[in-house]
Amino acid sequence: NTAARPTPTPIPTAAHPTPTPTNDGGFDPAVAQQKLHGMESILGSCKQPGGPSGAGQVRVTFANDGSAMSSVIVGAPYEGTPVGDCAASRFKLTRVPKFDGPPGISNYTFHISK
């Protein structure tokens, strides 16, 4: 007789957090975006008088050990400039959690204020 049994109370998820799925252990683009966003705070050191400012695009390729294999500035106004080279070097310091599978690529839009 199942009518006499009380319904089990669900366990609140805050008490038992579940890890965010990472595409079956593969590269997680959302985590990469968060980590790249965290690097924006050090881009101010790349500013130069008369140099470009505003929005730019970087493409970062991550190895499955979590390190950035490459960081390339894509397009104007930063591509081929000392400010862009500096920004690329900062984004190459980004690390993500280790993952299985092929390298992961993340395109990120950053901003350097005037």
C-alpha positions as CSV (number, residue, x, y, z in Angstrom):
1,N,0.0,0.0,0.0
2,T,1.8,3.1,-1.2
3,A,-0.8,5.6,0.0
4,A,0.3,5.2,3.6
5,R,3.9,6.1,2.8
6,P,4.9,9.7,3.1
7,T,6.4,11.4,0.0
8,P,10.1,11.8,0.4
9,T,11.2,15.4,0.8
10,P,13.6,16.5,-1.9
11,I,17.1,17.5,-0.7
12,P,17.8,21.2,-1.5
13,T,20.4,21.6,-4.1
14,A,22.3,24.2,-2.1
15,A,23.1,21.6,0.5
16,H,24.4,19.2,-2.1
17,P,25.8,21.1,-5.0
18,T,26.2,19.1,-8.2
19,P,29.1,19.9,-10.4
20,T,28.3,21.7,-13.6
21,P,28.4,19.4,-16.5
22,T,31.5,19.8,-18.7
23,N,30.4,18.3,-22.0
24,D,31.3,14.7,-20.8
25,G,34.6,15.8,-19.5
26,G,35.5,17.9,-22.6
27,F,36.3,21.6,-23.0
28,D,33.7,23.8,-21.3
29,P,33.4,27.1,-23.3
30,A,31.4,28.8,-20.6
31,V,34.2,28.3,-18.0
32,A,36.7,29.6,-20.6
33,Q,34.7,32.7,-21.1
34,Q,34.6,33.3,-17.3
35,K,38.3,32.8,-17.0
36,L,39.1,35.1,-19.9
37,H,36.8,37.8,-18.5
38,G,38.8,37.6,-15.2
39,M,41.9,38.6,-17.2
40,E,40.4,41.9,-18.3
41,S,41.4,43.5,-15.0
42,I,45.1,43.4,-16.0
43,L,44.7,44.7,-19.5
44,G,45.1,48.3,-18.3
45,S,48.8,47.7,-18.2
46,C,48.8,47.3,-22.0
47,K,47.4,50.8,-22.7
48,Q,49.8,53.2,-24.5
49,P,49.4,56.9,-25.2
50,G,47.9,57.2,-28.7
51,G,47.3,53.5,-28.8
52,P,44.0,51.8,-29.6
53,S,41.2,51.4,-27.0
54,G,37.7,50.0,-26.9
55,A,36.5,46.6,-27.9
56,G,38.8,43.9,-29.4
57,Q,38.7,40.2,-30.1
58,V,41.0,37.5,-29.0
59,R,41.1,33.8,-29.9
60,V,42.6,31.5,-27.2
61,T,43.3,27.9,-27.8
62,F,43.5,25.7,-24.6
63,A,45.4,22.5,-24.2
64,N,43.6,19.7,-22.3
65,D,46.0,20.3,-19.4
66,G,44.1,23.6,-19.0
67,S,46.9,25.9,-20.2
68,A,46.6,28.4,-23.0
69,M,48.5,27.1,-26.1
70,S,48.0,30.2,-28.1
71,S,46.4,33.6,-27.8
72,V,45.8,35.6,-31.0
73,I,44.3,39.1,-31.4
74,V,41.8,39.0,-34.3
75,G,41.0,42.2,-36.2
76,A,41.0,45.9,-35.7
77,P,41.9,47.9,-33.7
78,Y,44.4,45.8,-31.9
79,E,45.7,43.2,-34.4
80,G,49.4,43.9,-35.2
81,T,49.8,46.7,-32.6
82,P,52.0,46.7,-29.4
83,V,48.8,47.1,-27.3
84,G,47.3,44.0,-29.0
85,D,50.5,42.0,-28.6
86,C,50.5,42.9,-24.9
87,A,46.8,41.9,-24.5
88,A,47.5,38.6,-26.3
89,S,50.3,37.9,-23.8
90,R,48.0,38.6,-20.9
91,F,45.3,36.3,-22.2
92,K,47.9,33.5,-22.7
93,L,48.2,33.4,-18.9
94,T,44.6,32.1,-18.6
95,R,44.1,28.6,-17.3
96,V,40.9,26.5,-17.3
97,P,40.3,23.2,-15.6
98,K,41.8,20.1,-17.2
99,F,39.6,18.5,-19.7
100,D,39.5,15.4,-22.0
101,G,39.6,15.5,-25.8
102,P,41.0,17.9,-28.4
103,P,42.1,21.5,-27.7
104,G,39.4,23.9,-26.9
105,I,39.1,27.3,-28.7
106,S,37.4,30.3,-27.2
107,N,36.7,33.6,-29.0
108,Y,36.4,36.5,-26.5
109,T,35.5,40.1,-26.8
110,F,37.5,42.3,-24.5
111,H,37.6,46.1,-23.7
112,I,40.5,48.4,-22.9
113,S,39.3,51.7,-21.7
114,K,40.8,55.0,-22.9
